[in-house]
């Protein structure tokens, strides 16, 4: 799954929306690849595609995505990393910076690279058409991913269907959300038509594009279409659940893993991730009591109903995912790691994405190269269950999809109680519960709560680790554009609710 990181990315496609010196642009540097002579071979195309994939890093489509759980009831981000806690407290304005600026700039940087690729790739006239179409499909998949995030964060945004030819041409107004979604679907449909039907090994495949399209359709509440497409993925048999839940998020379980459908990839030492260091040494991410209490007992009952629950030993008789996600202070698997009481901010410490076999007590040496998963098969199953339940109510296929996630080897929880959860409303709530305990620190909860329209209700009842109340107003469903973007583009109107 490390194929792109093995390629030396000698060509970086960065489109600057500022003016350039024409004389400088006329020169071909002797120590760099020239765009005038580059587009010739299949190796050139591979290198250019790798450059587009590199845009996942630095756009919150990398390991940083897990920090978005700090904007929900699932996690708390210590040290106000990327100003996550500022946003949770409602301190959101055009000058906030942090995650707002990182996502806006990073996603448009990725779009610029994709548009540059698409504007030039047909110059490779000697390369087989099928190879070119597959490369275009991968890049259009990435572009759809970038635009989908922009819509989820900001709502109406500038839409660049092609590479702007000048700084002035880049100064466009916002496009309606319907137009952006139409463009996203066009890119994903092209990707679906031209990507291979195979398991994921580092390049986007047909299932990657279909899975993201399911996520888009679900966000649009196009339930029947989402259910139909998710069922296509399920019945294809290309993907399956992995039988070792905790190791899926570290190198030990990521090679030949048919649950992973798309990921941001790392490779040490040149393209390493600092995620393990951040959450083990620097302790950036803590989990919440709400998440801890959401895990059922092994009889399938909530902790406030199960006779198996022991308040003096909260790790006993629980859904195994409880101990896979939450660090247990008892036992030997954390020997050599930082003391449990070192910055125990919420009383619930994160284990997910940490390899207990690697000693943590060497500070900044704790660097790793396990990939950050952006789409996995468990999500397809639960998105199918949600879409099918909303479209038609809880038929047997809905229960079967939920149960497949719950009963996977290494989890082995009881099937859903179909008497207790019999109505559409009851099953809806249960699917939401199952998504909460299945996907902690994967950057999914924030978007789930927003698309369900309940994030304000949840966050306004909470406070941070220091007791400062959180605040989520209706306008916070969309973020403001960074002030520097407004200064650079007089045609760009601020997101509703954030104008002075």
Order of alpha helices (4+ residues) and beta strands (2+ residues): alpha-alpha-alpha-beta-alpha-alpha-alpha-alpha-alpha-alpha-beta-beta-alpha-alpha-beta-alpha-alpha-alpha-alpha-alpha-alpha
